[in-house]
C-alpha cells in the first residue's frame, strides 16, 4: 500500500514583453539611487590554504541521489571550498572522479550483486521528474555503470579523501583500499584511490601530501548503518572506545605538521527524510490510488484480528490491532521489545470453537487445519502491534508496504495453504508485520541519539583541544528539519524531493545542500582563523547549485 505521495513540482516562468513606444515610458525621478556597499577585501587570516586535504565519508565525497557521479563530485563541499581557498593561495584540488554521471560501480566488467538478496550493489543514481524517486533505468532504459574499480582507476594523489560508507575507524585502517580484501574488508571507492599503495590508510594518503589545511567530517556512518537497517543488528553502532581512538588519532595526526583545519560533528539521523517521509499510518482508506482496495479489505481484516484482539485484551491491550474505514491506519509491525505471546495465541485460538468456524470459512476443512492456522498466526503475531507516532519507518519501506512478501508467500504455500490465502496473509504491513529492518522503534532511536551525543562530545573535545574550527552540523540539520534555513529568496527545507537540501536517497545532501555546508565551513574558518569569507561577500550563492540532476545527464 504505497501511501507516500510526492507533490509534483512545476517550475514555470511567464514573461510578458510589452512593445512600448518611447513616449509611453515615463522616467521615474523618485527612485532612490542604490546604495553602494564597499566590502572589505578577502583576507587570509592565520590560515594557510596552499595544500588543502579533505577527509571523511560520503558527505565529503559529494555522494547524492544514492550514488557518486562526476557532477555530484564537482559540487562536493570540499571542491566548493577549494575554489574559494584558491583566491587565498590555495593550490590544485584533485578528486577521484567517476567515469560517468550514471553513478554506481562495476568489477571487471560485471555488475556486483548482494550475495543473499541478489540486489544490485553500487547501483546507478536515483532520479525524479517531480514525483517519487526512481531508479535511473526506469526513466531512460537499461544503464550500466562504466566506473570499474579493477580496470580504470584514476591516478592520485587526491585532495578529496572522502570515501562513501567509511566509518571513523576505516579512515585509519590499513588495507581498506586493497582489492584483495574485497568485499569483506575493503571499500571499492577507496580501492580506486590507493594506486600503488593498496594497504595505505586514508589518513596516511592524506598526510603524504603534507597538508597545510584540512576538513574532517567523520562519524556519520558509525550510527547511520544501524539506523538505515532499522536497528536489526546487521550493522551495529560503533563502540565508543573505538570511535574515540579513531577521532583522537585523526586529529592528532592531521595537526602534527602544524596544519589548521575544521571539524564537523554528526547530525541526528532522525532529522533526515530517510526516516521522516514514510508515515507510521501509511494505510489510508482515503488514498486515491490504493484506498478503495484497502477499504474493501477492512471488514475481513477486522474479523481476522478480532480473534487476536480478544487475546490481546486479556494479556496486553496495547497490542490490539484495528482498522478504520475513514482514518489513516498504523501499519502492523514486529516489535522485538514485546514479550513473545506466540504460544499463548496458538493455544487460545486452537481451543476457540469460533476460530474453528473461521478457519472453515476460509475453505480449510481438514482436522489439522485449525491447529496449523493457529500456530501460523501465533508465530506471525506473537510480537506484533500497530505502529504509532513514536515509530519511524525507513524510506525503502514505502516499496514494500501493502505488497505481497514472496518469502512469506512461498513459506505458506509449503504448508499447503491455497495460493489466495497464502497471498492474503503475506501482505507486508497489513497481514504480515513489517520486520525489524523497516522500522526504528523508540528504543532504537534512543540508542542512536545516545551514541550520537557521546560521539559529538568526543569530536568537539578533540577540535577544542587542537584549536580547530568547528561546524555544528547537528544543530544545522536540526534547524533544517524544524524550520528550514533561509538563503537569499528561498528556504531550504528537509522534505524529500521538494525541500532542496536532501537528495533523493533521503540521507545525503543535494549539491545545493553541500553548498550550504560549504558556507558553514567558511563561517567557522572566519571565526577561528580570522578570514573574512562572509564579511567580504565570498560565501557561495547556494541558489546557483542544483537540487536535482536530469535523467539525461550521463
Helices and strands as residue ranges (DSSP letters): G 22-24, E 52-56, H 58-61, H 70-74, H 77-85, G 86-88, E 106-107, E 110-111, E 126-127, E 134-135, H 136-140, E 160-162, G 168-172, G 179-181, H 188-194, H 202-207, E 213-217, H 221-228, H 240-254, E 260-264, G 269-271, H 291-315, G 317-319, E 332-334, H 342-350, H 353-361, H 367-381, E 384-386, E 392-393, G 395-399, H 406-414, H 419-424, G 436-438, E 439-440, H 442-465, E 469-471, H 473-482, E 485-487, E 490-492, H 511-529, G 542-544
